[in-house]
Amino acid sequence: MSPNLITLIRVCLAFVSIALFRAGSYASAAGLILLVVALALDAVDGYIARREDCASDAGAAFDIAADRIVESVFWIYFASAGLVTFWIPVIVIARGGFTDFLRAIALAQGQTAFGEKTMMRTWWGKLLVGSRASRAAYGVIKCAAFFALGLWLTLANVPEWQALITGQAAVLMSGVRIGAIALAVSTVVFCVARGVPVIIEGLRFFREDLALPKLW
């Protein structure tokens, strides 16, 4: 199976997961499982691309686009369900749109978001944006946030669990809620932090037009 096909499948699974969450009750449990599968496939497509030596600039751009679609779908749904504030998807989508715009310009000039031909020039930009450690850390915290939010929603949707919201069960539910919100906020902060170097370095594409000073 090609990496691009796996990428397409995880996008489709994200939409199916949301549909199951919206169905409520036990369907939410199935939605949570598909959420985990969709997030896990993000690592699988990259692994296969490296193993089969079929990585390409177009495939990398498609992977980034798929990431944007998946995270936007989940953030928007969780915000509409009242689990997170409206501003979280707004910030994430705005950040993604602007950084992807700059990356598209860079790609037209033969520079990619990551890898040997990365558009990043500063050491701190490469470390925060392009390093595998940073990308892995962001992926882990984002996946944890989505899973926690999905778990919170699933527990709230299952009738039997609702009947047990007393005593220790209520404490557990409160812990899941607090943890989910903390992870969501941490993910957005990390998301913005990783976008700042792209924006700062991407300004070089407009320096002559905007008469901007050199910042590095």
C-alpha positions in Angstrom: 0.0 0.0 0.0 1.4 3.4 -1.0 2.1 6.1 1.6 -0.3 8.5 -0.2 -3.1 6.0 -0.1 -2.5 5.6 3.7 -2.6 9.4 4.0 -5.9 9.5 2.2 -7.4 6.7 4.3 -6.6 8.5 7.6 -8.3 11.6 6.3 -11.4 9.5 5.5 -11.3 7.8 8.9 -11.3 11.2 10.6 -14.6 12.1 9.0 -16.1 8.7 9.8 -14.9 9.1 13.4 -16.7 12.4 13.7 -19.9 10.9 12.3 -19.8 8.2 14.9 -19.2 10.7 17.7 -22.2 12.6 16.5 -24.3 9.4 16.6 -23.7 9.3 20.4 -24.0 6.3 22.8 -21.9 3.3 21.9 -21.1 4.6 18.4 -18.9 7.1 20.2 -16.7 4.2 21.4 -16.2 3.2 17.8 -15.5 6.8 16.9 -12.8 6.9 19.6 -11.2 3.7 18.1 -11.2 5.2 14.6 -9.7 8.4 16.0 -6.8 6.4 17.4 -6.3 4.6 14.1 -6.5 7.8 12.1 -3.8 9.4 14.3 -1.6 6.3 14.3 -1.6 6.1 10.5 0.2 9.5 10.5 3.3 7.7 11.6 2.7 4.7 9.3 2.7 6.6 6.0 6.0 8.3 6.8 7.6 5.1 7.9 6.5 3.3 4.7 7.7 6.2 2.5 11.2 6.0 4.1 11.3 2.2 4.1 10.3 1.9 0.4 12.4 4.9 -0.5 9.5 6.5 -2.2 9.4 9.8 -0.4 8.8 12.8 -2.6 8.2 16.6 -2.2 4.6 16.1 -3.4 4.0 13.3 -0.9 5.4 15.4 1.9 3.1 18.3 0.9 0.1 15.9 0.7 1.0 14.7 4.2 1.0 18.2 5.6 -2.3 19.0 3.9 -3.8 15.8 5.4 -2.5 16.8 8.9 -4.3 20.1 8.5 -7.5 18.5 7.4 -7.5 15.9 10.2 -6.6 18.3 13.0 -9.1 20.9 11.8 -11.9 18.4 11.6 -11.3 17.3 15.2 -10.7 20.7 16.6 -13.9 22.1 15.0 -16.0 19.2 16.1 -14.7 19.3 19.7 -15.4 23.0 19.8 -18.9 22.6 18.4 -19.5 19.9 21.1 -18.5 22.4 23.7 -15.4 20.6 24.9 -12.9 23.3 23.9 -13.2 27.0 23.3 -14.1 28.4 19.8 -10.7 30.1 19.7 -8.7 26.9 19.6 -9.7 25.9 16.1 -9.6 29.5 15.0 -5.9 29.9 16.1 -4.8 26.5 14.8 -6.5 27.0 11.4 -5.2 30.5 11.0 -1.7 29.5 11.9 -1.8 26.5 9.5 -3.2 28.6 6.7 -0.4 31.2 7.0 2.5 28.8 7.4 1.2 26.6 4.6 1.0 29.7 2.4 4.6 30.5 3.1 5.6 26.9 2.5 3.8 26.9 -0.9 5.9 29.8 -1.9 9.0 28.1 -0.7 8.1 24.9 -2.6 7.7 26.9 -5.8 11.4 27.9 -5.3 12.5 24.4 -4.7 12.5 24.5 -0.9 10.5 22.1 1.3 9.0 22.3 4.7 11.4 19.6 6.1 14.4 17.6 5.0 17.5 18.4 3.2 15.9 21.2 1.1 14.1 22.8 4.0 13.1 26.5 3.8 14.4 26.9 7.4 17.8 28.6 7.6 18.4 29.3 11.3 19.5 26.6 13.7 16.7 27.3 16.0 14.1 27.2 13.2 15.4 23.8 12.1 15.4 22.6 15.7 11.9 23.8 16.5 10.2 23.1 13.2 12.1 20.6 11.2 13.8 18.3 13.8 12.2 14.8 14.2 12.2 15.3 18.0 10.1 18.5 17.7 7.7 16.9 15.2 7.4 13.8 17.2 6.8 15.7 20.4 4.1 17.8 18.8 2.5 14.7 17.3 2.4 12.9 20.6 0.9 15.8 22.5 -1.7 16.5 19.7 -2.7 12.8 19.7 -3.0 12.8 23.4 -5.2 15.8 23.4 -7.5 14.4 20.7 -7.7 11.0 22.5 -8.5 12.7 25.9 -11.2 14.8 24.3 -12.6 11.8 22.5 -12.6 9.8 25.7 -14.3 12.6 27.5 -17.0 12.8 24.9 -17.4 9.0 24.8 -17.8 8.7 28.6 -20.4 11.5 28.4 -22.3 9.7 25.7 -22.6 6.2 27.1 -25.8 5.8 29.1 -24.4 3.4 31.6 -21.5 5.7 32.4 -23.9 8.6 32.9 -25.7 6.6 35.5 -22.5 6.1 37.4 -21.5 9.7 37.6 -21.3 9.6 41.4 -18.4 9.4 43.8 -15.3 8.0 42.4 -16.7 7.9 38.8 -17.4 11.6 39.0 -13.8 12.2 40.2 -12.5 10.2 37.2 -14.7 12.1 34.8 -13.5 15.4 36.2 -9.9 14.2 35.9 -10.4 13.3 32.2 -12.0 16.7 31.6 -9.2 18.6 33.2 -6.5 16.5 31.5 -8.2 16.9 28.1 -8.4 20.7 28.5 -4.8 21.0 29.7 -3.6 18.9 26.7 -5.6 20.9 24.3 -4.2 24.2 25.5 -0.6 22.8 25.5 -1.1 21.5 21.9 -2.2 25.0 20.7 0.7 26.7 22.5 3.2 24.2 20.9 1.4 24.6 17.5 1.9 28.4 17.6 5.5 28.2 18.9 6.4 25.9 15.9 4.7 28.3 13.5 6.6 31.4 14.6 10.0 30.4 13.0 8.2 29.6 9.7 6.6 33.0 9.7 9.8 34.9 10.6 11.9 33.1 8.1 9.1 33.1 5.5 9.2 36.9 5.5 12.3 36.8 3.4 10.1 36.1 0.4 8.5 39.5 0.9 11.4 41.5 2.3 12.0 43.5 -0.9 8.3 44.2 -1.5 7.7 45.2 2.2 11.1 46.8 2.8 11.6 44.6 5.9 14.8 44.6 7.8 16.8 41.4 8.0 16.0 39.6 11.2 18.7 36.9 11.2 
